[in-house]
């Protein structure tokens, strides 16, 4: 039997530069690396998505955990879905049909400009109603979309999961990824492969880890959203 650890990246950058880590995100990641070292948790294999915030999380954890991690292999199958692309194509449809969405979307854009790139501005640190609506529209396939569909995204993530456990080695494997891929993997183990995977993704804290027990062909969800290293409220963030 082996254990698969799926790690969500640390707190990311602002909405205009989300594919990066904030200074707090780097600190969260280092604390997780230190925790692994203090608990004697070592890894035989390590994977990361190709996004900068995922790879930076891996680098911070690897540097702070001593020799707990081997070299990290990049697998784009663990990448998050492209929220910016979803917004670009679906927001105009929602704005044309939903006055409340249009108002909130315009307010969000003004708040982004007013923030002047400040990392702690509320607009960068919370999911608002228009975020939820545009993502739900993508998941449900309400409008034409030229990018990766929700179904294709889920298939990509599950294929990456299969690759991560394929070596069938004893010991631990770690993957550095994002909230929605972890939600999809947890949903697959619970046999709820639909939009409810987003419910699971929505509770995941930055730099949290979730574990899956792997025995032969069987994978079981063992823990979700574990954060023993984030022992102060200011360290616990969702975005």
Backbone torsions as a table, in degrees:
resi	resn	phi	psi	omega
1	UNK	NA	141.8	176.1
2	UNK	-130.3	168.7	-179.4
3	UNK	-122.9	131.3	176.5
4	UNK	-102.8	124.3	176.5
5	UNK	-104.3	122.9	173.3
6	UNK	-106.2	118.3	-175.6
7	UNK	-107.1	126.2	172.1
8	UNK	-78.7	143.5	179.9
9	UNK	-61.2	158.7	175.4
10	UNK	-66.5	173.4	-179.4
11	UNK	-51.9	131.8	-175.9
12	UNK	-90.1	-175.0	-178.2
13	UNK	-79.3	-162.2	-179.5
14	UNK	-76.3	172.3	-179.5
15	UNK	-58.8	-33.4	-179.6
16	UNK	-78.2	-19.1	-176.5
17	UNK	-139.7	54.3	-171.2
18	UNK	-70.7	-29.8	-176.8
19	UNK	-82.6	65.5	177.0
20	UNK	-161.3	172.0	174.2
21	UNK	-106.4	139.2	170.2
22	UNK	-73.6	171.2	176.4
23	UNK	-62.1	-37.4	176.5
24	UNK	-64.9	-38.3	178.1
25	UNK	-61.4	-37.1	176.6
26	UNK	-67.3	-41.3	179.0
27	UNK	-64.3	-44.5	177.6
28	UNK	-56.2	-42.8	-178.1
29	UNK	-66.9	-43.3	178.8
30	UNK	-62.3	-39.8	178.9
31	UNK	-62.3	-37.5	178.0
32	UNK	-66.5	-41.3	177.0
33	UNK	-61.0	-42.0	178.3
34	UNK	-64.6	-37.4	178.6
35	UNK	-64.3	-46.6	178.3
36	UNK	-56.4	-44.5	-179.6
37	UNK	-63.4	-42.9	-177.2
38	UNK	-66.2	-28.2	-179.4
39	UNK	-92.6	-0.7	-178.3
40	UNK	67.7	26.4	179.3
41	UNK	-86.2	118.8	-178.8
42	UNK	-118.7	160.5	-175.2
43	UNK	-128.7	137.9	177.7
44	UNK	-86.6	-33.2	-178.9
45	UNK	-135.1	148.6	178.8
46	UNK	-141.0	133.8	179.2
47	UNK	-130.1	156.6	174.9
48	UNK	-145.3	148.5	166.7
49	UNK	-64.7	175.1	-175.7
50	UNK	-91.1	-6.1	-177.1
51	UNK	-72.1	148.3	-174.8
52	UNK	-60.0	-40.6	-177.8
53	UNK	-68.3	-30.5	177.2
54	UNK	-72.7	-45.9	-179.1
55	UNK	-67.5	-36.2	177.8
56	UNK	-66.2	-38.3	175.4
57	UNK	-60.4	-44.7	178.3
58	UNK	-60.4	-43.1	-179.1
59	UNK	-63.4	-43.2	-179.8
60	UNK	-65.1	-42.1	-179.0
61	UNK	-69.3	-41.3	180.0
62	UNK	-63.4	-39.7	-178.8
63	UNK	-69.7	-30.3	-174.2
64	UNK	-98.3	-1.0	-176.3
65	UNK	-107.9	14.4	-178.7
66	UNK	68.3	-127.0	179.8
67	UNK	-104.9	29.3	-176.8
68	UNK	-71.7	-26.3	-175.7
69	UNK	-115.1	141.2	169.5
70	UNK	-80.6	-175.9	174.4
71	UNK	-58.4	141.8	-176.0
72	UNK	-91.7	127.8	177.8
73	UNK	-94.1	128.7	-179.5
74	UNK	-85.7	127.2	177.2
75	UNK	-131.2	105.7	-178.3
76	UNK	-61.0	-11.9	176.8
77	UNK	-60.4	-21.1	-179.9
78	UNK	-91.4	3.7	179.4
79	UNK	-64.3	149.0	173.0
80	UNK	-71.5	158.9	173.6
81	UNK	-67.1	160.0	-173.0
82	UNK	-88.9	90.1	-177.6
83	UNK	-63.8	-37.3	-179.6
84	UNK	-61.4	-41.0	178.8
85	UNK	-67.2	-41.1	177.8
86	UNK	-58.6	-45.8	178.8
87	UNK	-61.9	-45.4	-176.7
88	UNK	-56.7	-42.1	-174.9
89	UNK	-91.4	-32.3	-173.3
90	UNK	-97.9	-26.6	-179.5
91	UNK	-58.5	-41.5	178.5
92	UNK	-60.3	-37.1	177.5
93	UNK	-65.3	-44.2	-178.8
94	UNK	-68.4	-39.2	179.6
95	UNK	-63.9	-34.1	-179.8
96	UNK	-73.2	-25.7	-174.0
97	UNK	-109.7	-10.3	-173.0
98	UNK	-138.7	105.3	-176.8
99	UNK	-63.8	-35.9	179.0
100	UNK	-65.3	-42.2	176.5
101	UNK	-60.8	-47.2	-178.2
102	UNK	-58.0	-43.9	-179.7
103	UNK	-64.1	-46.2	-178.9
104	UNK	-66.9	-38.7	179.5
105	UNK	-63.4	-43.5	178.4
106	UNK	-65.7	-38.9	177.0
107	UNK	-63.3	-40.2	178.9
108	UNK	-64.0	-42.8	179.5
109	UNK	-62.7	-40.2	177.5
110	UNK	-65.3	-38.8	179.8
111	UNK	-66.0	-36.6	177.1
112	UNK	-62.1	-45.3	178.7
113	UNK	-63.3	-44.4	-177.9
114	UNK	-66.2	-27.0	-177.7
115	UNK	-68.9	-22.5	-179.3
116	UNK	52.9	35.8	175.0
117	UNK	78.1	11.2	179.0
118	UNK	-68.6	123.0	-174.1
119	UNK	-62.7	-31.0	-175.7
120	UNK	-91.9	6.1	177.9
121	UNK	-63.9	135.3	-175.9
122	UNK	-54.5	-33.5	-177.4
123	UNK	-61.0	-26.6	-179.0
124	UNK	-90.0	-9.8	-168.9
125	UNK	-118.8	14.1	177.7
126	UNK	-148.3	152.4	171.5
127	UNK	-86.2	126.2	177.9
128	UNK	-103.4	-179.6	-175.0
129	UNK	-64.4	-35.5	-179.2
130	UNK	-71.7	-30.9	172.6
131	UNK	-58.9	-48.5	-177.4
132	UNK	-63.7	-39.5	-178.5
133	UNK	-67.9	-42.0	-177.2
134	UNK	-69.3	-37.2	178.3
135	UNK	-69.1	-40.7	178.4
136	UNK	-62.1	-38.5	178.4
137	UNK	-63.1	-37.7	177.1
138	UNK	-67.0	-47.5	-179.3
139	UNK	-59.0	-42.2	-176.6
140	UNK	-84.0	-6.7	178.9
141	UNK	64.5	40.4	-174.9
142	UNK	-70.3	-31.5	-174.4
143	UNK	-129.8	158.8	176.0
144	UNK	-59.3	140.1	-177.5
145	UNK	-147.5	128.0	-174.6
146	UNK	-87.3	-9.9	-178.7
147	UNK	-88.8	-163.0	-178.8
148	UNK	-68.7	127.6	178.9
149	UNK	-75.7	164.5	175.6
150	UNK	-58.1	-43.5	-178.9
151	UNK	-63.2	-43.0	179.5
152	UNK	-66.6	-38.1	177.2
153	UNK	-59.8	-48.6	179.9
154	UNK	-60.8	-42.1	178.5
155	UNK	-62.5	-40.2	178.8
156	UNK	-62.0	-44.7	-178.7
157	UNK	-65.7	-44.2	-179.0
158	UNK	-65.5	-33.6	175.7
159	UNK	-66.2	-38.8	177.3
160	UNK	-65.5	-39.1	176.5
161	UNK	-59.7	-44.2	179.3
162	UNK	-61.7	-39.0	178.6
163	UNK	-66.7	-37.2	-177.5
164	UNK	-66.5	-33.5	-178.2
165	UNK	-97.9	-4.6	-175.4
166	UNK	-59.0	-37.7	-178.3
167	UNK	-61.3	-21.4	177.1
168	UNK	54.0	37.8	176.1
169	UNK	-81.0	152.1	168.1
170	UNK	-73.8	150.4	-178.8
171	UNK	106.4	-173.3	-172.4
172	UNK	-100.3	144.5	171.3
173	UNK	-120.8	140.4	179.2
174	UNK	-122.9	141.0	178.0
175	UNK	-128.5	132.1	176.7
176	UNK	-103.1	115.6	-172.0
177	UNK	-144.9	-149.0	-175.7
178	UNK	-130.8	178.0	-172.6
179	UNK	-63.2	-47.6	-173.2
180	UNK	-68.4	-40.8	174.2
181	UNK	-58.7	-37.9	177.8
182	UNK	-66.7	-42.5	177.1
183	UNK	-59.4	-40.6	179.0
184	UNK	-64.8	-43.4	179.5
185	UNK	-64.1	-43.3	178.6
186	UNK	-63.5	-41.7	179.5
187	UNK	-63.0	-38.8	178.3
188	UNK	-62.1	-41.2	179.6
189	UNK	-66.5	-29.3	179.9
190	UNK	-92.7	1.3	178.2
191	UNK	60.4	44.1	176.3
192	UNK	-129.9	56.5	-175.5
193	UNK	-76.8	72.7	174.7
194	UNK	-147.1	-160.0	-176.7
195	UNK	-61.4	-14.1	178.9
196	UNK	-66.5	-15.5	173.1
197	UNK	-58.3	-30.8	177.8
198	UNK	-68.0	-30.0	175.9
199	UNK	-62.5	-43.2	179.6
200	UNK	-66.7	-42.7	178.9
201	UNK	-61.7	-34.6	-174.4
202	UNK	-68.7	-17.0	-179.2
203	UNK	-95.5	-4.4	-172.3
204	UNK	-78.8	126.2	177.4
205	UNK	-80.3	153.6	173.9
206	UNK	-60.8	137.8	178.8
207	UNK	63.0	22.2	171.0
208	UNK	-83.0	163.1	173.4
209	UNK	-131.0	150.3	176.8
210	UNK	-124.7	145.7	-175.6
211	UNK	-120.2	147.7	179.2
212	UNK	-130.9	130.7	176.2
213	UNK	-88.7	130.0	-176.5
214	UNK	-116.6	120.3	177.6
215	UNK	-135.1	111.4	-176.7
216	UNK	52.8	-117.7	-177.4
217	UNK	-94.8	6.7	-174.8
218	UNK	-106.3	132.3	176.0
219	UNK	-123.9	129.0	-179.9
220	UNK	-126.3	137.6	172.6
221	UNK	-68.4	125.8	-176.8
222	UNK	-111.9	-36.1	176.5
223	UNK	-151.6	154.4	-178.7
224	UNK	-135.6	130.7	170.0
225	UNK	65.4	46.3	-178.5
226	UNK	-83.2	132.6	-175.6
227	UNK	-143.6	53.7	179.4
228	UNK	-65.8	-20.7	-178.6
229	UNK	-83.5	-14.5	-179.5
230	UNK	-100.8	77.9	-167.8
231	UNK	-96.3	9.8	174.5
232	UNK	-129.9	143.8	-176.6
233	UNK	-54.8	-35.9	-177.2
234	UNK	-68.8	-13.7	178.4
235	UNK	-87.5	-14.0	-174.2
236	UNK	-98.0	108.2	-177.1
237	UNK	-130.7	155.2	178.3
238	UNK	-105.1	-18.7	-176.3
239	UNK	-150.2	NA	NA
